[in-house]
Amino acid sequence: MTRTVWDSSVGKKTVMAVSGLIMLLYLVVHMLGNLKIFFGPGEFNHYAHWLRTLGEPFLHYEWALWIIRVVLVLAVVAHATAAYQLSRRDIGARPSGYVHKKRRASYATRTMRWGGIILGLFIVWHILDLTTGTVHPDGFQAGHPYQNVIDTFSTWYGDTIYIVAMLALGLHIRHGFWSAAQTLGAGSRSRDRALKTVANVLALVLTAGFLAVPVGVMTGLVS
């Protein structure tokens, strides 16, 4: 039964929709946590430490954080796999002699594929930068996330990578949220306008919220 659902286009779209909503929920929480940086190093570092003690004493140190990471990895892999397979299926189904032009898609729709690739590469860089410290500039300081963030956004390439990725994220959310709503049966002729408005607002708020951090560092508001 599970394999039958996965093999169908509807099943893959449903997997994309559910995994996308899981990631969207994480992004909202992650953005709110990031904004704590504007309250100073004490507040931001305390928040980072709290994430590692979440669930104690029922859960051991960092267990909750690792559960969140595993769920996110599974969501990302499922989302990317379904998107790739649907894309290949769509290409294979196109008649070679088809010459009629389709209605021009929105910019967000036409860049979903490249946006996904950009975001995938960004996730790898982001982990290597602020989680493992492998590519972090000026020496990664474990247990000092505030200073690590300052270091990253004090470099031109750190700012550039982050800003490009967040703009891609905004476009991805703008189209993806509405698409997920259609897939899960929440869309209708009467609700389409409201859903598109919600998608636009979510994309704008999340993009602005995430970009506020590098902009704060660049302008000296966060230092």
C-alpha positions in Angstrom: 0.0 0.0 0.0 2.8 2.4 1.0 4.7 1.6 -2.2 1.6 2.1 -4.3 1.0 5.6 -2.8 4.6 6.6 -3.3 4.7 5.4 -6.9 1.7 7.6 -7.8 2.1 11.3 -8.7 -0.5 12.2 -6.2 1.4 10.3 -3.5 4.6 12.1 -4.3 2.9 15.5 -4.3 1.4 14.6 -0.9 4.8 13.7 0.4 6.2 17.0 -0.9 3.3 18.9 0.7 3.5 17.3 4.2 7.4 17.5 4.3 7.2 21.1 3.1 4.8 22.1 5.9 7.1 20.4 8.5 10.0 22.4 7.2 7.9 25.6 7.1 6.9 25.1 10.8 10.6 24.7 11.6 11.5 27.8 9.7 9.0 29.9 11.6 10.4 28.7 15.0 14.0 29.1 13.7 13.4 32.6 12.5 11.9 33.7 15.9 14.9 32.1 17.6 17.4 33.9 15.3 15.8 37.3 16.2 16.9 36.8 19.8 20.3 38.0 18.6 19.0 41.6 18.8 18.6 41.2 22.6 22.4 40.6 23.0 24.8 37.8 23.4 23.5 36.7 26.8 20.0 36.2 25.5 21.0 34.5 22.3 23.6 32.2 23.8 21.1 31.2 26.6 18.5 30.3 23.9 21.1 28.1 22.1 21.9 26.4 25.3 18.2 25.9 26.1 17.7 24.1 22.8 20.2 21.5 24.0 18.5 21.0 27.3 15.0 20.9 25.9 13.0 18.0 27.3 15.2 17.4 30.4 15.1 15.5 32.6 12.9 13.2 30.6 15.3 13.4 27.7 19.0 13.5 27.9 21.1 16.5 26.9 20.7 17.3 23.2 18.3 14.4 22.6 15.4 16.7 21.6 17.7 18.6 19.3 18.8 15.4 17.6 15.2 14.3 17.2 14.4 17.6 15.5 17.5 17.2 13.3 16.5 13.7 12.3 12.9 14.7 11.5 14.2 17.6 9.4 16.7 15.5 7.5 13.9 13.0 6.7 11.7 15.8 5.6 14.4 17.3 3.3 15.3 14.0 1.8 11.6 13.0 1.1 10.9 16.5 -0.3 13.9 16.5 -2.6 13.4 12.9 -3.8 9.7 13.4 -4.6 10.5 16.7 -6.4 13.2 15.1 -8.5 11.1 12.1 -9.4 8.1 14.2 -10.3 10.3 16.4 -12.4 11.8 13.4 -14.3 8.2 12.0 -14.7 7.0 15.3 -16.1 9.9 15.5 -18.6 9.4 12.0 -19.7 5.6 12.6 -20.3 6.1 15.6 -22.6 5.3 14.7 -26.2 8.3 15.6 -28.4 6.2 17.2 -31.0 4.3 19.4 -28.6 4.4 23.0 -30.0 1.6 24.8 -28.3 2.7 27.3 -25.8 1.4 27.0 -22.2 0.4 30.0 -20.1 3.5 31.6 -18.8 4.2 30.5 -15.2 5.0 32.9 -12.4 8.7 33.6 -11.7 8.5 31.6 -8.4 7.1 28.6 -10.3 9.7 28.7 -13.0 12.5 28.9 -10.4 11.3 26.2 -8.0 13.8 23.7 -9.3 16.8 26.0 -9.1 15.6 27.4 -5.8 15.5 24.0 -4.3 19.1 23.3 -5.5 20.3 26.6 -4.0 18.6 25.8 -0.7 20.0 22.3 -0.6 23.6 23.7 -1.1 22.9 26.4 1.4 21.8 23.9 4.1 25.1 22.0 3.7 27.1 25.3 3.9 25.1 26.5 6.9 25.7 23.3 8.8 29.4 23.3 8.0 29.6 27.0 9.0 27.6 27.3 12.2 27.1 23.7 13.5 30.4 21.9 12.8 32.5 25.0 12.2 34.3 23.3 9.3 34.2 26.3 7.0 33.6 29.0 9.7 35.8 32.1 9.4 38.1 33.4 12.2 37.9 30.2 14.3 34.7 28.5 15.4 33.9 28.9 19.1 31.8 26.0 20.5 29.2 27.3 22.9 29.4 30.9 21.6 26.8 31.0 18.9 26.5 34.8 19.1 30.1 35.4 18.2 30.0 32.7 15.5 27.1 34.5 13.8 28.9 37.8 14.0 32.0 36.2 12.4 30.0 34.8 9.6 28.2 38.0 8.7 31.3 40.0 9.0 32.5 38.5 5.7 31.2 39.5 2.2 30.8 35.9 1.1 28.9 34.9 4.3 26.4 37.8 3.7 26.1 37.0 -0.1 25.5 33.3 0.4 22.9 33.9 3.1 21.0 36.7 1.3 20.8 34.8 -2.0 19.6 31.7 -0.1 16.9 33.6 1.8 15.6 35.2 -1.4 15.4 31.8 -2.9 13.6 30.6 0.2 11.0 33.3 -0.1 10.2 32.4 -3.6 10.1 28.7 -2.7 7.6 29.4 0.2 5.5 31.7 -1.9 4.8 29.0 -4.5 5.2 26.0 -2.3 2.7 26.9 0.4 -0.1 27.5 -2.1 0.8 24.3 -4.0 0.8 22.3 -0.8 -2.7 23.7 0.1 -4.0 22.5 -3.3 -2.5 19.1 -2.9 -3.9 18.6 0.5 -7.4 19.7 -0.6 -7.5 23.0 1.2 -7.7 25.0 -2.0 -10.9 26.0 -3.7 -12.1 28.8 -6.0 -13.4 30.8 -3.1 -10.2 30.3 -0.9 -7.5 30.7 -3.6 -7.1 34.4 -3.1 -6.8 34.0 0.7 -4.3 31.2 0.4 -2.2 33.1 -2.0 -2.3 36.1 0.3 -1.1 33.9 3.2 1.6 32.4 1.0 2.8 35.9 0.1 2.8 37.1 3.7 4.6 34.0 5.0 7.3 34.4 2.3 7.7 38.1 3.0 7.8 37.7 6.8 10.2 34.8 6.8 12.5 36.4 4.2 12.6 39.7 6.1 13.0 37.9 9.5 16.0 35.9 8.3 17.6 38.8 6.5 17.3 41.0 9.5 20.3 39.2 11.2 23.0 39.7 8.5 21.6 43.2 7.9 21.9 43.9 11.7 25.5 42.8 11.7 26.4 44.7 8.5 24.9 47.9 9.9 26.4 47.5 13.4 23.1 47.1 15.1 24.3 43.7 16.2 28.0 43.6 17.2 
